[in-house]
Amino acid sequence: MNKKRLNKPKLKLIKVKNAYSGYLISNIKEVLEPEKFAEFSSWISGQTVGVYKGEPLVYEYDLVRFLKGLPILD
């Protein structure tokens, strides 16, 4: 029996040379369920993020903190 696999997007860690690593907002939006993304958007609002090729890049540790249910640090 052939089962089709769903092509669910995965998080792609962006490593900025000699700087920081994180995830593009557009990639996070692809991966999280809409309700969870809305919660994340509220959580990250006003926080410092990087920029990669003109798009906001959420620092890796911030996304991990959100997923663990931890508070914002800055």
mmCIF file of the N, C-alpha and C atoms, coordinates in Angstrom:
data_MODEL
# 
_entry.id   MODEL 
# 
loop_
_atom_site.group_PDB 
_atom_site.id 
_atom_site.type_symbol 
_atom_site.label_atom_id 
_atom_site.label_alt_id 
_atom_site.label_comp_id 
_atom_site.label_asym_id 
_atom_site.label_entity_id 
_atom_site.label_seq_id 
_atom_site.pdbx_PDB_ins_code 
_atom_site.Cartn_x 
_atom_site.Cartn_y 
_atom_site.Cartn_z 
_atom_site.occupancy 
_atom_site.B_iso_or_equiv 
_atom_site.pdbx_formal_charge 
_atom_site.auth_seq_id 
_atom_site.auth_comp_id 
_atom_site.auth_asym_id 
_atom_site.auth_atom_id 
_atom_site.pdbx_PDB_model_num 
ATOM 1   N N  . MET A 1 1  ? 0.846  -1.180 0.000  1.00 0.00 ? 1  MET A N  1 
ATOM 2   C CA . MET A 1 1  ? 0.000  0.000  0.000  1.00 0.00 ? 1  MET A CA 1 
ATOM 3   C C  . MET A 1 1  ? 0.892  1.244  0.000  1.00 0.00 ? 1  MET A C  1 
ATOM 4   N N  . ASN A 1 2  ? 0.611  2.164  -0.884 1.00 0.00 ? 2  ASN A N  1 
ATOM 5   C CA . ASN A 1 2  ? 1.370  3.415  -0.989 1.00 0.00 ? 2  ASN A CA 1 
ATOM 6   C C  . ASN A 1 2  ? 0.704  4.505  -0.179 1.00 0.00 ? 2  ASN A C  1 
ATOM 7   N N  . LYS A 1 3  ? 1.424  5.042  0.761  1.00 0.00 ? 3  LYS A N  1 
ATOM 8   C CA . LYS A 1 3  ? 0.886  6.143  1.549  1.00 0.00 ? 3  LYS A CA 1 
ATOM 9   C C  . LYS A 1 3  ? 1.606  7.412  1.136  1.00 0.00 ? 3  LYS A C  1 
ATOM 10  N N  . LYS A 1 4  ? 0.831  8.414  0.818  1.00 0.00 ? 4  LYS A N  1 
ATOM 11  C CA . LYS A 1 4  ? 1.429  9.703  0.458  1.00 0.00 ? 4  LYS A CA 1 
ATOM 12  C C  . LYS A 1 4  ? 1.839  10.430 1.732  1.00 0.00 ? 4  LYS A C  1 
ATOM 13  N N  . ARG A 1 5  ? 3.030  10.965 1.715  1.00 0.00 ? 5  ARG A N  1 
ATOM 14  C CA . ARG A 1 5  ? 3.504  11.737 2.858  1.00 0.00 ? 5  ARG A CA 1 
ATOM 15  C C  . ARG A 1 5  ? 3.162  13.200 2.639  1.00 0.00 ? 5  ARG A C  1 
ATOM 16  N N  . LEU A 1 6  ? 2.759  13.830 3.697  1.00 0.00 ? 6  LEU A N  1 
ATOM 17  C CA . LEU A 1 6  ? 2.492  15.252 3.614  1.00 0.00 ? 6  LEU A CA 1 
ATOM 18  C C  . LEU A 1 6  ? 3.819  16.002 3.591  1.00 0.00 ? 6  LEU A C  1 
ATOM 19  N N  . ASN A 1 7  ? 3.916  16.988 2.749  1.00 0.00 ? 7  ASN A N  1 
ATOM 20  C CA . ASN A 1 7  ? 5.128  17.803 2.678  1.00 0.00 ? 7  ASN A CA 1 
ATOM 21  C C  . ASN A 1 7  ? 4.978  18.998 3.604  1.00 0.00 ? 7  ASN A C  1 
ATOM 22  N N  . LYS A 1 8  ? 5.067  18.733 4.885  1.00 0.00 ? 8  LYS A N  1 
ATOM 23  C CA . LYS A 1 8  ? 4.955  19.803 5.870  1.00 0.00 ? 8  LYS A CA 1 
ATOM 24  C C  . LYS A 1 8  ? 6.279  20.564 5.922  1.00 0.00 ? 8  LYS A C  1 
ATOM 25  N N  . PRO A 1 9  ? 6.217  21.886 5.841  1.00 0.00 ? 9  PRO A N  1 
ATOM 26  C CA . PRO A 1 9  ? 7.449  22.674 5.909  1.00 0.00 ? 9  PRO A CA 1 
ATOM 27  C C  . PRO A 1 9  ? 8.165  22.456 7.237  1.00 0.00 ? 9  PRO A C  1 
ATOM 28  N N  . LYS A 1 10 ? 9.458  22.584 7.194  1.00 0.00 ? 10 LYS A N  1 
ATOM 29  C CA . LYS A 1 10 ? 10.277 22.448 8.394  1.00 0.00 ? 10 LYS A CA 1 
ATOM 30  C C  . LYS A 1 10 ? 10.974 23.769 8.669  1.00 0.00 ? 10 LYS A C  1 
ATOM 31  N N  . LEU A 1 11 ? 11.337 23.951 9.920  1.00 0.00 ? 11 LEU A N  1 
ATOM 32  C CA . LEU A 1 11 ? 12.109 25.141 10.274 1.00 0.00 ? 11 LEU A CA 1 
ATOM 33  C C  . LEU A 1 11 ? 13.505 25.031 9.680  1.00 0.00 ? 11 LEU A C  1 
ATOM 34  N N  . LYS A 1 12 ? 13.955 26.119 9.082  1.00 0.00 ? 12 LYS A N  1 
ATOM 35  C CA . LYS A 1 12 ? 15.282 26.162 8.474  1.00 0.00 ? 12 LYS A CA 1 
ATOM 36  C C  . LYS A 1 12 ? 16.117 27.187 9.229  1.00 0.00 ? 12 LYS A C  1 
ATOM 37  N N  . LEU A 1 13 ? 17.087 26.702 9.980  1.00 0.00 ? 13 LEU A N  1 
ATOM 38  C CA . LEU A 1 13 ? 17.942 27.575 10.761 1.00 0.00 ? 13 LEU A CA 1 
ATOM 39  C C  . LEU A 1 13 ? 18.870 28.352 9.834  1.00 0.00 ? 13 LEU A C  1 
ATOM 40  N N  . ILE A 1 14 ? 18.829 29.676 9.950  1.00 0.00 ? 14 ILE A N  1 
ATOM 41  C CA . ILE A 1 14 ? 19.697 30.564 9.176  1.00 0.00 ? 14 ILE A CA 1 
ATOM 42  C C  . ILE A 1 14 ? 20.850 30.962 10.093 1.00 0.00 ? 14 ILE A C  1 
ATOM 43  N N  . LYS A 1 15 ? 22.064 30.710 9.644  1.00 0.00 ? 15 LYS A N  1 
ATOM 44  C CA . LYS A 1 15 ? 23.244 31.095 10.421 1.00 0.00 ? 15 LYS A CA 1 
ATOM 45  C C  . LYS A 1 15 ? 23.933 32.246 9.709  1.00 0.00 ? 15 LYS A C  1 
ATOM 46  N N  . VAL A 1 16 ? 23.915 33.399 10.347 1.00 0.00 ? 16 VAL A N  1 
ATOM 47  C CA . VAL A 1 16 ? 24.554 34.580 9.789  1.00 0.00 ? 16 VAL A CA 1 
ATOM 48  C C  . VAL A 1 16 ? 26.012 34.540 10.235 1.00 0.00 ? 16 VAL A C  1 
ATOM 49  N N  . LYS A 1 17 ? 26.905 34.510 9.275  1.00 0.00 ? 17 LYS A N  1 
ATOM 50  C CA . LYS A 1 17 ? 28.338 34.349 9.543  1.00 0.00 ? 17 LYS A CA 1 
ATOM 51  C C  . LYS A 1 17 ? 28.838 35.316 10.613 1.00 0.00 ? 17 LYS A C  1 
ATOM 52  N N  . ASN A 1 18 ? 29.510 34.769 11.595 1.00 0.00 ? 18 ASN A N  1 
ATOM 53  C CA . ASN A 1 18 ? 30.114 35.537 12.700 1.00 0.00 ? 18 ASN A CA 1 
ATOM 54  C C  . ASN A 1 18 ? 29.118 36.420 13.449 1.00 0.00 ? 18 ASN A C  1 
ATOM 55  N N  . ALA A 1 19 ? 27.870 36.015 13.467 1.00 0.00 ? 19 ALA A N  1 
ATOM 56  C CA . ALA A 1 19 ? 26.884 36.865 14.146 1.00 0.00 ? 19 ALA A CA 1 
ATOM 57  C C  . ALA A 1 19 ? 25.914 36.033 14.971 1.00 0.00 ? 19 ALA A C  1 
ATOM 58  N N  . TYR A 1 20 ? 24.788 35.671 14.407 1.00 0.00 ? 20 TYR A N  1 
ATOM 59  C CA . TYR A 1 20 ? 23.715 35.021 15.147 1.00 0.00 ? 20 TYR A CA 1 
ATOM 60  C C  . TYR A 1 20 ? 23.018 34.011 14.252 1.00 0.00 ? 20 TYR A C  1 
ATOM 61  N N  . SER A 1 21 ? 22.121 33.251 14.839 1.00 0.00 ? 21 SER A N  1 
ATOM 62  C CA . SER A 1 21 ? 21.328 32.310 14.056 1.00 0.00 ? 21 SER A CA 1 
ATOM 63  C C  . SER A 1 21 ? 19.863 32.457 14.451 1.00 0.00 ? 21 SER A C  1 
ATOM 64  N N  . GLY A 1 22 ? 19.005 32.124 13.518 1.00 0.00 ? 22 GLY A N  1 
ATOM 65  C CA . GLY A 1 22 ? 17.584 32.250 13.800 1.00 0.00 ? 22 GLY A CA 1 
ATOM 66  C C  . GLY A 1 22 ? 16.737 31.737 12.659 1.00 0.00 ? 22 GLY A C  1 
ATOM 67  N N  . TYR A 1 23 ? 15.450 32.088 12.734 1.00 0.00 ? 23 TYR A N  1 
ATOM 68  C CA . TYR A 1 23 ? 14.469 31.609 11.766 1.00 0.00 ? 23 TYR A CA 1 
ATOM 69  C C  . TYR A 1 23 ? 13.720 32.794 11.161 1.00 0.00 ? 23 TYR A C  1 
ATOM 70  N N  . LEU A 1 24 ? 13.503 32.738 9.859  1.00 0.00 ? 24 LEU A N  1 
ATOM 71  C CA . LEU A 1 24 ? 12.737 33.786 9.198  1.00 0.00 ? 24 LEU A CA 1 
ATOM 72  C C  . LEU A 1 24 ? 11.281 33.719 9.658  1.00 0.00 ? 24 LEU A C  1 
ATOM 73  N N  . ILE A 1 25 ? 10.685 34.883 9.826  1.00 0.00 ? 25 ILE A N  1 
ATOM 74  C CA . ILE A 1 25 ? 9.275  34.955 10.225 1.00 0.00 ? 25 ILE A CA 1 
ATOM 75  C C  . ILE A 1 25 ? 8.401  34.168 9.251  1.00 0.00 ? 25 ILE A C  1 
ATOM 76  N N  . SER A 1 26 ? 8.682  34.281 7.963  1.00 0.00 ? 26 SER A N  1 
ATOM 77  C CA . SER A 1 26 ? 7.863  33.575 6.969  1.00 0.00 ? 26 SER A CA 1 
ATOM 78  C C  . SER A 1 26 ? 7.954  32.061 7.154  1.00 0.00 ? 26 SER A C  1 
ATOM 79  N N  . ASN A 1 27 ? 9.117  31.548 7.543  1.00 0.00 ? 27 ASN A N  1 
ATOM 80  C CA . ASN A 1 27 ? 9.287  30.117 7.773  1.00 0.00 ? 27 ASN A CA 1 
ATOM 81  C C  . ASN A 1 27 ? 8.552  29.685 9.041  1.00 0.00 ? 27 ASN A C  1 
ATOM 82  N N  . ILE A 1 28 ? 8.619  30.499 10.075 1.00 0.00 ? 28 ILE A N  1 
ATOM 83  C CA . ILE A 1 28 ? 7.901  30.196 11.319 1.00 0.00 ? 28 ILE A CA 1 
ATOM 84  C C  . ILE A 1 28 ? 6.393  30.135 11.038 1.00 0.00 ? 28 ILE A C  1 
ATOM 85  N N  . LYS A 1 29 ? 5.920  31.076 10.237 1.00 0.00 ? 29 LYS A N  1 
ATOM 86  C CA . LYS A 1 29 ? 4.492  31.115 9.895  1.00 0.00 ? 29 LYS A CA 1 
ATOM 87  C C  . LYS A 1 29 ? 4.067  29.859 9.130  1.00 0.00 ? 29 LYS A C  1 
ATOM 88  N N  . GLU A 1 30 ? 4.951  29.347 8.270  1.00 0.00 ? 30 GLU A N  1 
ATOM 89  C CA . GLU A 1 30 ? 4.656  28.116 7.523  1.00 0.00 ? 30 GLU A CA 1 
ATOM 90  C C  . GLU A 1 30 ? 4.528  26.908 8.441  1.00 0.00 ? 30 GLU A C  1 
ATOM 91  N N  . VAL A 1 31 ? 5.318  26.881 9.493  1.00 0.00 ? 31 VAL A N  1 
ATOM 92  C CA . VAL A 1 31 ? 5.428  25.704 10.343 1.00 0.00 ? 31 VAL A CA 1 
ATOM 93  C C  . VAL A 1 31 ? 4.395  25.679 11.473 1.00 0.00 ? 31 VAL A C  1 
ATOM 94  N N  . LEU A 1 32 ? 4.171  26.818 12.097 1.00 0.00 ? 32 LEU A N  1 
ATOM 95  C CA . LEU A 1 32 ? 3.232  26.859 13.220 1.00 0.00 ? 32 LEU A CA 1 
ATOM 96  C C  . LEU A 1 32 ? 1.785  26.879 12.733 1.00 0.00 ? 32 LEU A C  1 
ATOM 97  N N  . GLU A 1 33 ? 0.917  26.293 13.514 1.00 0.00 ? 33 GLU A N  1 
ATOM 98  C CA . GLU A 1 33 ? -0.514 26.382 13.234 1.00 0.00 ? 33 GLU A CA 1 
ATOM 99  C C  . GLU A 1 33 ? -0.919 27.860 13.346 1.00 0.00 ? 33 GLU A C  1 
ATOM 100 N N  . PRO A 1 34 ? -1.939 28.309 12.606 1.00 0.00 ? 34 PRO A N  1 
ATOM 101 C CA . PRO A 1 34 ? -2.321 29.725 12.620 1.00 0.00 ? 34 PRO A CA 1 
ATOM 102 C C  . PRO A 1 34 ? -2.544 30.305 14.023 1.00 0.00 ? 34 PRO A C  1 
ATOM 103 N N  . GLU A 1 35 ? -3.214 29.570 14.896 1.00 0.00 ? 35 GLU A N  1 
ATOM 104 C CA . GLU A 1 35 ? -3.453 30.081 16.258 1.00 0.00 ? 35 GLU A CA 1 
ATOM 105 C C  . GLU A 1 35 ? -2.147 30.230 17.032 1.00 0.00 ? 35 GLU A C  1 
ATOM 106 N N  . LYS A 1 36 ? -1.253 29.272 16.868 1.00 0.00 ? 36 LYS A N  1 
ATOM 107 C CA . LYS A 1 36 ? 0.039  29.310 17.560 1.00 0.00 ? 36 LYS A CA 1 
ATOM 108 C C  . LYS A 1 36 ? 0.901  30.444 17.002 1.00 0.00 ? 36 LYS A C  1 
ATOM 109 N N  . PHE A 1 37 ? 0.822  30.671 15.686 1.00 0.00 ? 37 PHE A N  1 
ATOM 110 C CA . PHE A 1 37 ? 1.584  31.766 15.089 1.00 0.00 ? 37 PHE A CA 1 
ATOM 111 C C  . PHE A 1 37 ? 1.068  33.109 15.590 1.00 0.00 ? 37 PHE A C  1 
ATOM 112 N N  . ALA A 1 38 ? -0.235 33.246 15.725 1.00 0.00 ? 38 ALA A N  1 
ATOM 113 C CA . ALA A 1 38 ? -0.812 34.487 16.254 1.00 0.00 ? 38 ALA A CA 1 
ATOM 114 C C  . ALA A 1 38 ? -0.321 34.724 17.681 1.00 0.00 ? 38 ALA A C  1 
ATOM 115 N N  . GLU A 1 39 ? -0.277 33.670 18.478 1.00 0.00 ? 39 GLU A N  1 
ATOM 116 C CA . GLU A 1 39 ? 0.235  33.759 19.849 1.00 0.00 ? 39 GLU A CA 1 
ATOM 117 C C  . GLU A 1 39 ? 1.719  34.162 19.832 1.00 0.00 ? 39 GLU A C  1 
ATOM 118 N N  . PHE A 1 40 ? 2.481  33.543 18.938 1.00 0.00 ? 40 PHE A N  1 
ATOM 119 C CA . PHE A 1 40 ? 3.900  33.866 18.815 1.00 0.00 ? 40 PHE A CA 1 
ATOM 120 C C  . PHE A 1 40 ? 4.094  35.317 18.382 1.00 0.00 ? 40 PHE A C  1 
ATOM 121 N N  . SER A 1 41 ? 3.306  35.772 17.414 1.00 0.00 ? 41 SER A N  1 
ATOM 122 C CA . SER A 1 41 ? 3.412  37.151 16.921 1.00 0.00 ? 41 SER A CA 1 
ATOM 123 C C  . SER A 1 41 ? 3.202  38.143 18.053 1.00 0.00 ? 41 SER A C  1 
ATOM 124 N N  . SER A 1 42 ? 2.238  37.863 18.893 1.00 0.00 ? 42 SER A N  1 
ATOM 125 C CA . SER A 1 42 ? 1.980  38.718 20.053 1.00 0.00 ? 42 SER A CA 1 
ATOM 126 C C  . SER A 1 42 ? 3.150  38.663 21.030 1.00 0.00 ? 42 SER A C  1 
ATOM 127 N N  . TRP A 1 43 ? 3.663  37.477 21.261 1.00 0.00 ? 43 TRP A N  1 
ATOM 128 C CA . TRP A 1 43 ? 4.763  37.260 22.199 1.00 0.00 ? 43 TRP A CA 1 
ATOM 129 C C  . TRP A 1 43 ? 6.037  37.983 21.752 1.00 0.00 ? 43 TRP A C  1 
ATOM 130 N N  . ILE A 1 44 ? 6.336  37.929 20.452 1.00 0.00 ? 44 ILE A N  1 
ATOM 131 C CA . ILE A 1 44 ? 7.591  38.482 19.930 1.00 0.00 ? 44 ILE A CA 1 
ATOM 132 C C  . ILE A 1 44 ? 7.476  39.981 19.618 1.00 0.00 ? 44 ILE A C  1 
ATOM 133 N N  . SER A 1 45 ? 6.252  40.492 19.566 1.00 0.00 ? 45 SER A N  1 
ATOM 134 C CA . SER A 1 45 ? 6.025  41.904 19.219 1.00 0.00 ? 45 SER A CA 1 
ATOM 135 C C  . SER A 1 45 ? 6.823  42.833 20.134 1.00 0.00 ? 45 SER A C  1 
ATOM 136 N N  . GLY A 1 46 ? 7.558  43.728 19.517 1.00 0.00 ? 46 GLY A N  1 
ATOM 137 C CA . GLY A 1 46 ? 8.349  44.701 20.264 1.00 0.00 ? 46 GLY A CA 1 
ATOM 138 C C  . GLY A 1 46 ? 9.721  44.200 20.677 1.00 0.00 ? 46 GLY A C  1 
ATOM 139 N N  . GLN A 1 47 ? 10.016 42.932 20.377 1.00 0.00 ? 47 GLN A N  1 
ATOM 140 C CA . GLN A 1 47 ? 11.320 42.374 20.738 1.00 0.00 ? 47 GLN A CA 1 
ATOM 141 C C  . GLN A 1 47 ? 12.327 42.617 19.621 1.00 0.00 ? 47 GLN A C  1 
ATOM 142 N N  . THR A 1 48 ? 13.569 42.560 19.977 1.00 0.00 ? 48 THR A N  1 
ATOM 143 C CA . THR A 1 48 ? 14.643 42.721 19.004 1.00 0.00 ? 48 THR A CA 1 
ATOM 144 C C  . THR A 1 48 ? 14.732 41.472 18.133 1.00 0.00 ? 48 THR A C  1 
ATOM 145 N N  . VAL A 1 49 ? 14.796 41.685 16.843 1.00 0.00 ? 49 VAL A N  1 
ATOM 146 C CA . VAL A 1 49 ? 15.011 40.592 15.897 1.00 0.00 ? 49 VAL A CA 1 
ATOM 147 C C  . VAL A 1 49 ? 16.119 41.014 14.943 1.00 0.00 ? 49 VAL A C  1 
ATOM 148 N N  . GLY A 1 50 ? 16.696 40.052 14.273 1.00 0.00 ? 50 GLY A N  1 
ATOM 149 C CA . GLY A 1 50 ? 17.699 40.353 13.263 1.00 0.00 ? 50 GLY A CA 1 
ATOM 150 C C  . GLY A 1 50 ? 17.017 40.595 11.927 1.00 0.00 ? 50 GLY A C  1 
ATOM 151 N N  . VAL A 1 51 ? 17.827 40.843 10.921 1.00 0.00 ? 51 VAL A N  1 
ATOM 152 C CA . VAL A 1 51 ? 17.322 40.994 9.557  1.00 0.00 ? 51 VAL A CA 1 
ATOM 153 C C  . VAL A 1 51 ? 18.228 40.173 8.649  1.00 0.00 ? 51 VAL A C  1 
ATOM 154 N N  . TYR A 1 52 ? 17.610 39.370 7.803  1.00 0.00 ? 52 TYR A N  1 
ATOM 155 C CA . TYR A 1 52 ? 18.350 38.546 6.864  1.00 0.00 ? 52 TYR A CA 1 
ATOM 156 C C  . TYR A 1 52 ? 17.715 38.724 5.497  1.00 0.00 ? 52 TYR A C  1 
ATOM 157 N N  . LYS A 1 53 ? 18.482 39.285 4.574  1.00 0.00 ? 53 LYS A N  1 
ATOM 158 C CA . LYS A 1 53 ? 17.998 39.544 3.211  1.00 0.00 ? 53 LYS A CA 1 
ATOM 159 C C  . LYS A 1 53 ? 16.676 40.304 3.228  1.00 0.00 ? 53 LYS A C  1 
ATOM 160 N N  . GLY A 1 54 ? 16.585 41.290 4.122  1.00 0.00 ? 54 GLY A N  1 
ATOM 161 C CA . GLY A 1 54 ? 15.428 42.163 4.183  1.00 0.00 ? 54 GLY A CA 1 
ATOM 162 C C  . GLY A 1 54 ? 14.228 41.620 4.948  1.00 0.00 ? 54 GLY A C  1 
ATOM 163 N N  . GLU A 1 55 ? 14.349 40.433 5.507  1.00 0.00 ? 55 GLU A N  1 
ATOM 164 C CA . GLU A 1 55 ? 13.221 39.843 6.241  1.00 0.00 ? 55 GLU A CA 1 
ATOM 165 C C  . GLU A 1 55 ? 13.586 39.671 7.715  1.00 0.00 ? 55 GLU A C  1 
ATOM 166 N N  . PRO A 1 56 ? 12.614 39.907 8.606  1.00 0.00 ? 56 PRO A N  1 
ATOM 167 C CA . PRO A 1 56 ? 12.883 39.713 10.035 1.00 0.00 ? 56 PRO A CA 1 
ATOM 168 C C  . PRO A 1 56 ? 13.321 38.275 10.337 1.00 0.00 ? 56 PRO A C  1 
ATOM 169 N N  . LEU A 1 57 ? 14.350 38.165 11.149 1.00 0.00 ? 57 LEU A N  1 
ATOM 170 C CA . LEU A 1 57 ? 14.898 36.884 11.557 1.00 0.00 ? 57 LEU A CA 1 
ATOM 171 C C  . LEU A 1 57 ? 14.820 36.801 13.071 1.00 0.00 ? 57 LEU A C  1 
ATOM 172 N N  . VAL A 1 58 ? 14.007 35.881 13.564 1.00 0.00 ? 58 VAL A N  1 
ATOM 173 C CA . VAL A 1 58 ? 13.830 35.689 15.003 1.00 0.00 ? 58 VAL A CA 1 
ATOM 174 C C  . VAL A 1 58 ? 15.009 34.877 15.518 1.00 0.00 ? 58 VAL A C  1 
ATOM 175 N N  . TYR A 1 59 ? 15.640 35.377 16.559 1.00 0.00 ? 59 TYR A N  1 
ATOM 176 C CA . TYR A 1 59 ? 16.775 34.658 17.115 1.00 0.00 ? 59 TYR A CA 1 
ATOM 177 C C  . TYR A 1 59 ? 16.348 33.274 17.588 1.00 0.00 ? 59 TYR A C  1 
ATOM 178 N N  . GLU A 1 60 ? 17.225 32.321 17.367 1.00 0.00 ? 60 GLU A N  1 
ATOM 179 C CA . GLU A 1 60 ? 16.941 30.927 17.703 1.00 0.00 ? 60 GLU A CA 1 
ATOM 180 C C  . GLU A 1 60 ? 16.493 30.776 19.159 1.00 0.00 ? 60 GLU A C  1 
ATOM 181 N N  . TYR A 1 61 ? 17.203 31.421 20.078 1.00 0.00 ? 61 TYR A N  1 
ATOM 182 C CA . TYR A 1 61 ? 16.872 31.272 21.501 1.00 0.00 ? 61 TYR A CA 1 
ATOM 183 C C  . TYR A 1 61 ? 15.508 31.854 21.837 1.00 0.00 ? 61 TYR A C  1 
ATOM 184 N N  . ASP A 1 62 ? 15.068 32.884 21.102 1.00 0.00 ? 62 ASP A N  1 
ATOM 185 C CA . ASP A 1 62 ? 13.735 33.438 21.368 1.00 0.00 ? 62 ASP A CA 1 
ATOM 186 C C  . ASP A 1 62 ? 12.640 32.458 20.971 1.00 0.00 ? 62 ASP A C  1 
ATOM 187 N N  . LEU A 1 63 ? 12.782 31.819 19.825 1.00 0.00 ? 63 LEU A N  1 
ATOM 188 C CA . LEU A 1 63 ? 11.765 30.846 19.414 1.00 0.00 ? 63 LEU A CA 1 
ATOM 189 C C  . LEU A 1 63 ? 11.737 29.673 20.390 1.00 0.00 ? 63 LEU A C  1 
ATOM 190 N N  . VAL A 1 64 ? 12.890 29.222 20.834 1.00 0.00 ? 64 VAL A N  1 
ATOM 191 C CA . VAL A 1 64 ? 12.946 28.131 21.807 1.00 0.00 ? 64 VAL A CA 1 
ATOM 192 C C  . VAL A 1 64 ? 12.244 28.544 23.104 1.00 0.00 ? 64 VAL A C  1 
ATOM 193 N N  . ARG A 1 65 ? 12.481 29.757 23.570 1.00 0.00 ? 65 ARG A N  1 
ATOM 194 C CA . ARG A 1 65 ? 11.833 30.250 24.797 1.00 0.00 ? 65 ARG A CA 1 
ATOM 195 C C  . ARG A 1 65 ? 10.317 30.260 24.630 1.00 0.00 ? 65 ARG A C  1 
ATOM 196 N N  . PHE A 1 66 ? 9.846  30.728 23.484 1.00 0.00 ? 66 PHE A N  1 
ATOM 197 C CA . PHE A 1 66 ? 8.407  30.761 23.227 1.00 0.00 ? 66 PHE A CA 1 
ATOM 198 C C  . PHE A 1 66 ? 7.825  29.345 23.260 1.00 0.00 ? 66 PHE A C  1 
ATOM 199 N N  . LEU A 1 67 ? 8.456  28.427 22.554 1.00 0.00 ? 67 LEU A N  1 
ATOM 200 C CA . LEU A 1 67 ? 7.943  27.058 22.475 1.00 0.00 ? 67 LEU A CA 1 
ATOM 201 C C  . LEU A 1 67 ? 7.948  26.367 23.841 1.00 0.00 ? 67 LEU A C  1 
ATOM 202 N N  . LYS A 1 68 ? 8.853  26.776 24.722 1.00 0.00 ? 68 LYS A N  1 
ATOM 203 C CA . LYS A 1 68 ? 8.906  26.209 26.073 1.00 0.00 ? 68 LYS A CA 1 
ATOM 204 C C  . LYS A 1 68 ? 7.957  26.928 27.037 1.00 0.00 ? 68 LYS A C  1 
ATOM 205 N N  . GLY A 1 69 ? 7.318  28.001 26.555 1.00 0.00 ? 69 GLY A N  1 
ATOM 206 C CA . GLY A 1 69 ? 6.397  28.747 27.395 1.00 0.00 ? 69 GLY A CA 1 
ATOM 207 C C  . GLY A 1 69 ? 7.089  29.671 28.382 1.00 0.00 ? 69 GLY A C  1 
ATOM 208 N N  . LEU A 1 70 ? 8.323  30.049 28.080 1.00 0.00 ? 70 LEU A N  1 
ATOM 209 C CA . LEU A 1 70 ? 9.092  30.921 28.966 1.00 0.00 ? 70 LEU A CA 1 
ATOM 210 C C  . LEU A 1 70 ? 8.820  32.394 28.659 1.00 0.00 ? 70 LEU A C  1 
ATOM 211 N N  . PRO A 1 71 ? 9.061  33.275 29.613 1.00 0.00 ? 71 PRO A N  1 
ATOM 212 C CA . PRO A 1 71 ? 8.818  34.708 29.376 1.00 0.00 ? 71 PRO A CA 1 
ATOM 213 C C  . PRO A 1 71 ? 9.878  35.341 28.484 1.00 0.00 ? 71 PRO A C  1 
ATOM 214 N N  . ILE A 1 72 ? 9.542  36.506 27.997 1.00 0.00 ? 72 ILE A N  1 
ATOM 215 C CA . ILE A 1 72 ? 10.452 37.312 27.187 1.00 0.00 ? 72 ILE A CA 1 
ATOM 216 C C  . ILE A 1 72 ? 11.569 37.838 28.084 1.00 0.00 ? 72 ILE A C  1 
ATOM 217 N N  . LEU A 1 73 ? 12.781 37.905 27.556 1.00 0.00 ? 73 LEU A N  1 
ATOM 218 C CA . LEU A 1 73 ? 13.906 38.380 28.355 1.00 0.00 ? 73 LEU A CA 1 
ATOM 219 C C  . LEU A 1 73 ? 14.163 39.877 28.239 1.00 0.00 ? 73 LEU A C  1 
ATOM 220 N N  . ASP A 1 74 ? 13.970 40.452 27.062 1.00 0.00 ? 74 ASP A N  1 
ATOM 221 C CA . ASP A 1 74 ? 14.300 41.878 26.927 1.00 0.00 ? 74 ASP A CA 1 
ATOM 222 C C  . ASP A 1 74 ? 13.109 42.748 26.671 1.00 0.00 ? 74 ASP A C  1 
# 
